[in-house]
């Protein structure tokens, strides 16, 4: 299913403009409550309308009839749901009622009072509008226009873009997950197309959080025709730093991108960057050789998906680029973006005199966080809390943490409920105290700085949850010495 996108200020401005596009991307499924079974169900719109369309209130405001490559608005009781080509367009609601004007007025009122743009959830019975939820869309800390350096050597440039670019920076990228558009288009079986989505979901759990980017063809999150893009849910991509949709031409056809709309609100709240790429545009750079010729880690990381190695590629950037990491810089004012290979300290080698581009971190934040993690490990009483081992992972372990990064800790536990409760309370005190210290050091406020995860012997045996990080091929967790200060070592 695809959403119907409407801009309250310009309701006639549509993402899909031709009748063929409107039909193709109209919603095909709807969620309903089955009053007999008291269950949520997803049903096809066409089937639902055939069985209940005549009794559905205001249905003529929701649907249009498609005939002779044109749409017409139906009259009440005039639709033959068995024969008419019924398409969900909401044209009647948008063009023949004051609904969209009311929504625009409400959004402006809330923005004025909250001092920020807002997103809302609402319900409407045709007369009254019920506001269910309102959240401020405060600008993200790092969603500022990034400076775009000039004269970057092609050897250090992975790709560039000049269409639909937003603001932001994705620094310290250590891995790339690249789904080859050509190979994906050549997959013939639906089960193989679905397997690509499952492979991405597995990699999402294995790779270092916010230090890898996802690059794939067309529309990430496709549900209906999954040849339009990779079929994933938000939980399959939620750890990435950036979601990139590639519109690579095949003959005279250029795939359409979704602009992240399948996960839009989730991407915004998680500060996951989005970018569309058009590699066939002669004015941009796209280093496909690096993506296709680099060593593919997929068979080692997820051997159950090794058969997809020609389609899904996992690249260790540092291993392939002499210790460099990748930094993506985006500037909406210029409508430009570049992905640049930088040195370990975040400095970009330049051919001009503009000066170096550095990552958001100044290099001290990860050191302080690692010292704090070591101090926590040293003061843990393993018998009191039932802790068998403690590991640090993520940006603190990888020396890439910035002033807003948390400290990811992995606890190997053999504890009862009381021990786990005591440890959780003890860690909460540490977390709040470290957050306050970090605020005085950097000016970044947060409720807590620790992000603890707990695993058991069973998790390790099954290689489930965060246990996969212990002894992992890539980005393994780093073990810390526990109880050294308690025991006097």
N, C-alpha and C positions, 0 to 999 in steps of 0.2 A: 504494500500500500504506500501511497505517496501523499504528502500533505498538500492542502490548498493554501498557498501563501498569499497574504493580503497585507498591503501597507495601509494603515488607517488614514494617513495623510494623503495617499494617492491610491485609492481602491481600484482604479482602472489600470494601474501599472501591474502587470503580471509577469511572473517568471516564465510561464509557457504562453506563447502568443498565438500560434497557429492552431486551428481546430484539431489537427492530427496530434499535436503535442498535448493539448488539453485532454483529449481522450486517453492518450497513452499514459499520462501521469496522474489521472484522476484517481481518487481513493477507491480501492477495490474491496477492502475489508472493513468491518466495523466491529467494535467490542460491544457486547450486549450482556445483560443479566438474565439468565434463564430462571424464571420464577418457579418453575417446577422442581428444578434440581438445586436452586440457590447457588448456582455456579456462574462465574464469568466465562464467557465463550467468545471466540472470534469467528465470525461468519462472513460469507461473501455478501456484499451489498446487493448484488443482483438477486440472490436467493431470498434475502430478507424482504426486499421490495415486492417480489412475486407473492410472498405469503402474507405480508402485512402492510404493503405500500398504501392501499386504499384507506386504511385506518390510522395511518401515521400523521399526526398533526403537522400542518405547515410543510408537507412534503414538497409542494410545488415551489417553495422558496429554496429548496436544497438541490433539486435535480433539474436537468435540462434534457430535451430530446434531440438526439443527433441524427439528422437526415440530410441527404444531399450535401454533405460536407459543411453543414451549417447547424447552429443550435437554435432551438426555439423554446420559449418558456411555456410550460404546460398550464392548462386551466385546471381548476379543482375538479377531480373526478373524471378527467379526460384521458388519463394515461392507461395504455394497455401494456402492463408490465411483462406480458408474455411475448409481445411482438415488437414494441418500441425499443429503440436503442437508447437506454437510459444512462445518463452520465451524471455523476455528482460534481456540480460546479459551484453551488451556492450563489449563482447569479441572481436569483430572485431576492435572496437575503441582502446581497450587497447593493443591488441596483434599484430595488423597489420598496425598500424599507429604510428606516432611519437608524438601523442597528449599528452600522459601522461608524456613523457620526457620534452615536452615544459612546461607543468604545473609545474613539479618539478623544472625546471630551473627558472621559474618565481617566485615561492615561495622562493627559495633560494636567488634570487636577492633582493626581497622585504625584506626578513628577514635581510639581510646584511645592507640594507640602513635604515630600520626602527629600527634596533637594538633589535627586538623582533620577535618571530614567528608571522605570520599573518594568518588571514582567508580572503578569497577573494570571490567575486561574479563576474562571467564573462559570456560572451556569445561568441559563436563560430559559424561561418557559414561554417565551413569545411576548410577554408583557413586562414582567419584572426581571431585573438583572441582579444576580446574587454574586457578590465578590467572595470567593473562597480563599484566595491567598494572594499576597502582594509582597514582592521582594525587590529591594533596591538593586539596580545594576550599577554599583559603584565601579569606577574604572579600575582595572587590574593594575597592580603595582608595576608590572613589567610590560604593560601594553602601551609603550611609548614608541614614537617613531625611532627606528634604529638608524644610525648614520650608515650610509652605503658608501664604502670605500671605492675609489676609482683605481684603475690600473692593476687589478688583481691578476696575477699570472694564471693562465689557463690551467696549469698543473695544480693549482690550489682551489679551483672553482669547480664544484660539483654540478650546480645548476643555477640558473637565474630565472626570474619571472617578471612580467610587466603587465599582468592583468589581474584584477580583483584581489589586490594585495592589502592585507590589514597591517596593523602595527604590532611590533613585538620582536623579541629575541628568543631563540632556542639555543642556548650555549651548551658546551660540554657534551655533545652527542657522541657517544662511544660506539653505537651500533645502528645499522640500517636494516630494516626489513623491507625488501623490495619484491613486490609481486610483478613479474614481468608481464606487461600488457599483451604482448604477442603470444607468449606461451599460455596465458590464461584464456585468451580467445580461442585457442586451439584445443582446449579440453572439451571433449565431446560428451562425457557422462555427467549427469547432474550430481552424482555422488562425489565425483572428483572436484567439482566446483564448490560443493558444500565442505569438502575436506580442507580446501584452502582456508576457508573461514575458521575451521577448527584449529588448523595449524597456527594461524595468527593468534587465536585465543591462547594456545599453549605458550607461544613465544612471549605474549603479553605478561605471563606470570613468571617467565624465566629470566628475561632481560632486565637490566637495571632500570628501576623506575625513573621516568622523566629523562632518561639518557639515551633513548632510542627513538627513531622516527619511523613511521609507517608510510610507505609509498606504494600505491596500487592503482589499477585502471578504473576509470569511471567513478561510480557512486558507491562509496563505502556505506554498508548497511542495507544494501538492496534486499527486498523481501520477495517481490513477485518474480520478475525476470532477473535472476541472479547473474545472467551474462552481462547485465548493465554495470555490475560492480560486485565487490566481495560481500558475501552474506555474513555479517557479524552483528553482535549486539554491543552495547556500550561496555559491558563487562569484559568483552574481548579486546578492547582498545584503551581501557581507562588508565593504563600506566604509561602510555606513550607521551612524548613531549610534543609531538606534532603529527597531524594527519594530513597527508598529501594525496590529492586525487589527480591522476594523470590522464589527460585527454590526448592520447596518441592516435593519429589518424591511421585508418586502414582503408586503402583505396580512396574513395571520395567521402568516406564516412568518418566523422570525428565524434568520439564518445562524449556524452553529456555528463557533466559533473553535478553533484548535489549541493556544492558549497557548504558541506557539513550539516545540512538541514536535518538529517536523520538523528543527529545527536546534538543539535545546536546548543540548547540550554546547558547540557552536560559539559560540552567543550568550554563554554564561557565560564561556568562556575569552577571548573578544574584548571582553567588557564592553559588548556591544550590548544596550541596554535593550529591554524588551518591554512592551507595554501593550495590552489589549483595550478597545475603545470601544463603548458602547451608546448611539448618538446619539438613539434614540427615548425614552430614559429622561427623563422630565420633570424629574428632579432634577439633571441635568447640563447643561452648556453645550456646544454644538457649532456653531461659526461656519461653516456650509456656504457662506454667501455669499462669504466671503473665499477659500475653496478653489475655487469655481466661477467667480467673476468676475475673479479676478486674471489678469494676462497669462500665457499659456501659452508657455513656452520650448521645448517639445518639438520643434516643426518646425524651429527653428534649431539645437538641440543634436543632434538625431538625425533629419534630414530623411527618412531611409528609413522612419521610423515616423510620418510626418506624418498619415497616414490614421487614426491612432488618437488624434488630438488631442482628440476628444470624450470619450475614455475615460481616457487617461493625461495628467495635467497636471503640469507642472514650474513651480514658483513660486519666484521670487527674492524672499525675504522682505523684504530691505532696500529693494528697488525698490518694493514694494507697501505698505510700512509706514513710510515716512518715515525710512529709515536704521536702523530697529530690527532686531534679531535675535530669534530665538525661543529660549526657555528652558523645558524641560519639567522640572517638579519632581514627585517621587513619594515618597509616605510610606506604607509598608505598615502602620505602627502606626495611622494614621488611616484607612487604606484610601481615600486621596484622591490625586489627581494633577491638575495644571493645566499647560497650555501657555500661556506668557505672552510677549507682545511686550515686550522690554526696550530701553532706550536703549543707545547704542553702548558706554558704559562699564559696562554690565551692571546699571544701576540701574533699578528698577521704580518708575514713578510710582504713588503710593498715595493712597487715599482715607481711610486711617486713620493712626494714630500708631505702628504697630508698627515701622516703619523699613524701609530699603531691602533688597532681595534682590540679592546680587551673584553673579557667576559665580565659578567656582573659581579663576580666575587673578586675580592682583592687578594685572595690566597691565604688569609689567616683564619677564616671562619671554619674551615674543615679541621684545621689543627686544634683549635680550641674545642671543637665538638668531640674530636677523638680523645683528647685528654679527659674530658668530662665522662665519656663512655668508659675509659679505663679506670677512672676514679670510682664510678658506680660499680664496676665489676669488682674492684678491690674491696669495696665495703659491703658487698653482699655476703650474708651468712648462708651458705648453701644448705646447711642442715635445717635451719629455721624456715627457709622459704621453699625447700625442695628443688633447688636449682642444680642441674647436673653440668650444664655448660652455658656459656653466654657468648654470643657473636655480635659483631657490628656489621652492617651492610648498608647499601645505598650510597648516597653522595658523601657521607662522612667517611666511609671506608675507601671510596674511590677518589678522595681528595678533590672533590668538585663542589662541596657544599658552599652555599652562599649565605648571606645574612638572614634570609627567610627560611632556610632549610631546617627540617626537623632531624632528629637523631634516630635512625632505625636500629632497634635492638632485637635480637632473636634469642629467646630463652628456651633451652632444652630442659623440660620439666619432668619431675617425678614427684608430684605434689598432690595433696588432698585439697578439698575445697577451701578449708581454712587457711592453708599455706598460700594458696593462690590468691585469696582475698587479701591476706596480709601483704604479699608482695605487690599486688596492684596498688594498695594504699601507699606503700612505701615509695613506689615509683611515681605516683601522682605528686607526692611532695617534691621529689627531685624535679619532675617535669615543670611544675609551676615556678620553682626557685630558679631553674636554668632559664626559663622564659623571661623572668624578670631581669636576670643578669644580662641576657642577650639584648633585651630592650635598652638597657643602659649602655651596652657596647655599640649597638648599631642603629637604634631608633625603630626597629621593627617590633611591633606588638603582636603577641599571640597568647592563647590560653595555656599552652603547654608546649614543651620542646621535644618530649620523648614520644616515639611511636613504637611501643613494644609489641612483639608478636610471640606467641607461645606454641611450642610443638612438643610432642611426646615421642617415646620410643616407637610407637605404632606409626606415627607420621614419617619418621626417618626410614622405617622398614618399607613403607609403601611409597616413599618418595613423594608424599603429598604435601599440600600447603607450602609453607616457606621452607620446609625441610629440603627441598630441591636445591636450595642455595648452599647447603653444606657439601663441600667437595665438588661443586659444580664445575663444568668445563669452562664456562665463561662467567665472570663476575661472582666468584665464590664468596661466601660469608667469611669474615676474619674472626677467628676465635680470640677471646680476651681471657686473661687470667683472673679467675674469680677467687674471692676470699683472701687475697694476699694481705690486705691491711687488717682483716679480722684475725687471721692466724698469726700475724706478726712476721710474715715472710719478707 
